């Protein structure tokens, strides 16, 4: 079992990766959580503990579960096609990304295809 320092290092790393995934700068994320940028840097580097309220705020702004950020749940593997789609979408205009998101939401909302109706 990892020691406590290693555990905080792991949590900080998960928080950093989640922040980078949603493309927030440290200052933007810190403002959203209500802490200083230097405090966020210390958290991400495992030198400062994150409290439950802060962790809940991180989960909300990063759209992740507390269980994932705390290391209690493992991340699901992201398919290569989803990663490629994210890379392609990054270069689109804001309007085109919004349209792509609406289309994805449409696809998620439709009933699942049955084998007999294609």
VMD Tcl script that draws the C-alpha trace (Angstrom):
set ca {
  {0.00 0.00 0.00}
  {1.30 3.45 -0.92}
  {2.26 5.85 1.82}
  {0.24 9.01 2.43}
  {2.66 11.24 0.50}
  {2.41 9.00 -2.54}
  {-1.38 9.07 -2.26}
  {-1.49 12.89 -2.30}
  {0.94 12.87 -5.23}
  {-1.43 10.56 -7.14}
  {-4.45 12.74 -6.37}
  {-2.53 15.82 -7.49}
  {-1.56 14.10 -10.73}
  {-5.17 13.12 -11.41}
  {-6.28 16.68 -10.76}
  {-3.61 18.07 -13.10}
  {-4.54 15.66 -15.89}
  {-8.25 16.43 -15.45}
  {-7.55 20.17 -15.58}
  {-5.44 19.82 -18.70}
  {-8.10 17.62 -20.31}
  {-10.71 20.36 -19.97}
  {-8.09 22.86 -21.14}
  {-8.14 25.13 -18.11}
  {-5.14 27.12 -16.97}
  {-4.17 26.78 -13.32}
  {-5.42 30.29 -12.59}
  {-8.81 29.58 -14.19}
  {-9.26 26.34 -12.25}
  {-8.09 27.91 -9.00}
  {-10.56 30.78 -9.38}
  {-13.40 28.33 -10.07}
  {-12.56 26.33 -6.93}
  {-11.90 29.38 -4.76}
  {-8.21 28.88 -4.03}
  {-5.03 30.64 -5.15}
  {-3.08 29.51 -8.19}
  {-0.11 28.70 -5.96}
  {-2.34 26.51 -3.76}
  {-3.51 24.64 -6.87}
  {0.09 24.19 -7.97}
  {0.96 22.75 -4.55}
  {-2.03 20.38 -4.72}
  {-1.13 19.20 -8.22}
  {2.45 18.56 -7.05}
  {1.32 16.60 -3.98}
  {2.67 19.18 -1.52}
  {-0.75 20.32 -0.24}
  {-3.75 18.24 0.74}
  {-7.08 18.94 -0.87}
  {-10.12 19.10 1.41}
  {-13.49 17.50 0.69}
  {-15.16 20.74 -0.40}
  {-12.31 21.56 -2.78}
  {-12.35 18.02 -4.17}
  {-16.09 18.33 -4.79}
  {-15.53 21.62 -6.61}
  {-12.76 20.08 -8.71}
  {-15.05 17.17 -9.59}
  {-17.76 19.58 -10.71}
  {-15.56 21.81 -12.89}
  {-13.60 18.89 -14.36}
  {-16.75 16.77 -14.90}
  {-15.17 13.84 -13.05}
  {-16.33 11.85 -10.06}
  {-14.83 12.38 -6.63}
  {-14.07 8.67 -6.63}
  {-11.94 8.99 -9.77}
  {-10.10 12.11 -8.60}
  {-9.37 10.54 -5.21}
  {-8.10 7.34 -6.81}
  {-10.92 5.16 -5.48}
  {-12.19 4.42 -9.01}
  {-10.12 3.65 -12.05}
  {-10.56 5.68 -15.22}
  {-12.25 4.00 -18.12}
  {-9.99 3.50 -21.11}
  {-10.74 6.09 -23.77}
  {-11.07 4.48 -27.21}
  {-8.60 5.68 -29.85}
  {-11.50 6.94 -31.99}
  {-12.68 9.23 -29.18}
  {-9.18 10.60 -28.69}
  {-8.89 11.23 -32.43}
  {-12.27 12.97 -32.43}
  {-11.19 15.22 -29.56}
  {-7.97 16.15 -31.38}
  {-9.93 16.96 -34.54}
  {-12.54 18.96 -32.63}
  {-9.86 21.06 -30.93}
  {-9.05 22.73 -34.27}
  {-12.70 23.57 -35.04}
  {-14.29 26.95 -34.42}
  {-16.32 27.39 -31.24}
  {-19.52 27.29 -33.30}
  {-18.50 24.06 -35.02}
  {-17.54 22.44 -31.68}
  {-20.93 23.45 -30.30}
  {-22.61 21.86 -33.33}
  {-20.53 18.69 -32.90}
  {-21.57 18.53 -29.24}
  {-25.25 18.93 -30.17}
  {-24.89 16.12 -32.70}
  {-23.24 13.86 -30.11}
  {-26.06 14.62 -27.67}
  {-28.58 13.78 -30.39}
  {-26.86 10.43 -31.01}
  {-26.83 9.67 -27.28}
  {-30.54 10.47 -26.93}
  {-31.80 8.28 -29.76}
  {-32.94 4.75 -29.03}
  {-30.29 2.06 -29.43}
  {-30.23 0.27 -32.75}
  {-31.60 -3.26 -32.74}
  {-29.87 -5.91 -34.85}
  {-33.02 -6.45 -36.93}
  {-33.57 -2.78 -37.88}
  {-29.96 -1.69 -38.48}
}
mol new
graphics top color blue
foreach p $ca { graphics top sphere $p radius 0.5 }
foreach p [lrange $ca 0 end-1] q [lrange $ca 1 end] { graphics top cylinder $p $q radius 0.2 }
display resetview
